[in-house]
Amino acid sequence: MCIFTAPKLFAGIRELYPEEYQLLKHDEEILEFMLDNKCDLDTFVGNAKSCVYHGDEKAIRSLVAGKFSVDDIYVEGQWMYPAGAFHGVEGEPC
């Protein structure tokens, strides 16, 4: 996970990977260190709308399972998932 991300992206992580999100919150407590130096993860994310695009169920299954083929990665047309650092902190197209 990139620490230079927006609340919308972490909301997507919370949606797709709730166990990992909880572990990240737990790490903040154990390490007494927050990803954002002003607030904890839940405060940072707040009620942000998730960036998860639900229009492609196969892609969602791949994201959750962690299994991708070359054909899954190559996309013709517009990329519908957050691009992270490649499009700035807002993680286009969200």
Wavefront OBJ file of the C-alpha trace (Angstrom):
o trace
v 0.000 0.000 0.000
v 1.184 3.453 -0.842
v 1.231 5.813 2.127
v 0.848 8.795 -0.233
v -2.724 8.032 -1.085
v -6.132 9.599 -0.796
v -8.995 8.633 1.534
v -10.965 7.251 -1.459
v -8.244 4.698 -2.173
v -8.080 3.529 1.441
v -11.889 3.302 1.413
v -11.475 0.881 -1.501
v -8.942 -1.139 0.470
v -11.366 -1.192 3.406
v -14.106 -2.454 1.064
v -12.129 -5.148 -0.765
v -9.721 -6.210 1.969
v -11.426 -5.601 5.339
v -9.109 -7.967 7.234
v -5.976 -6.247 5.931
v -7.480 -2.851 6.695
v -8.090 -3.959 10.299
v -4.510 -5.247 10.517
v -3.233 -1.881 9.315
v -5.284 -0.146 11.998
v -3.881 -2.594 14.543
v -0.343 -1.820 13.359
v -0.991 1.864 14.057
v -1.871 0.968 17.633
v 1.041 -1.406 18.205
v 3.653 0.838 16.620
v 2.107 4.023 17.978
v 2.632 5.401 14.488
v 0.008 6.696 12.080
v 0.268 6.717 8.277
v -0.965 10.285 8.378
v 0.782 12.317 11.071
v -2.411 14.256 11.852
v -4.942 11.456 12.392
v -5.500 7.719 12.573
v -6.556 5.682 9.555
v -10.288 5.657 10.312
v -10.300 9.429 10.761
v -8.277 9.885 7.563
v -10.651 7.708 5.528
v -13.809 8.925 7.244
v -16.882 8.520 5.034
v -14.923 8.721 1.776
v -16.545 6.941 -1.141
v -14.592 3.898 -2.284
v -12.833 4.034 -5.647
v -13.805 0.424 -6.403
v -15.434 0.177 -9.824
v -18.119 -2.528 -9.680
v -18.789 -2.634 -13.419
v -16.340 -5.507 -13.997
v -16.988 -8.447 -11.675
v -14.114 -10.481 -13.140
v -11.693 -7.718 -12.197
v -13.102 -7.567 -8.663
v -12.640 -11.335 -8.278
v -9.043 -11.015 -9.522
v -8.325 -8.204 -7.074
v -9.734 -10.137 -4.138
v -8.103 -13.451 -5.094
v -4.796 -11.841 -6.087
v -4.666 -13.872 -9.304
v -3.988 -12.052 -12.571
v -3.093 -13.074 -16.079
v -1.427 -10.899 -18.714
v -4.834 -10.491 -20.337
v -6.240 -9.220 -17.036
v -3.578 -6.511 -16.815
v -3.701 -5.250 -20.398
v -6.771 -3.096 -20.905
v -8.107 -1.712 -24.149
v -9.970 1.543 -23.631
v -10.158 3.508 -20.413
v -8.537 2.124 -17.257
v -11.261 2.014 -14.582
v -9.129 1.474 -11.479
v -7.123 3.918 -9.376
v -3.725 4.660 -10.856
v -2.043 5.780 -7.635
v 1.199 7.653 -8.099
v 0.897 7.558 -11.879
v -1.959 10.068 -11.779
v -1.141 11.955 -8.587
v -2.610 11.598 -5.147
v -6.172 11.530 -6.393
v -5.578 8.144 -8.069
v -7.466 8.779 -11.308
v -10.060 7.963 -12.598
v -11.791 8.345 -9.223
l 1 2 3 4 5 6 7 8 9 10 11 12 13 14 15 16 17 18 19 20 21 22 23 24 25 26 27 28 29 30 31 32 33 34 35 36 37 38 39 40 41 42 43 44 45 46 47 48 49 50 51 52 53 54 55 56 57 58 59 60 61 62 63 64 65 66 67 68 69 70 71 72 73 74 75 76 77 78 79 80 81 82 83 84 85 86 87 88 89 90 91 92 93 94
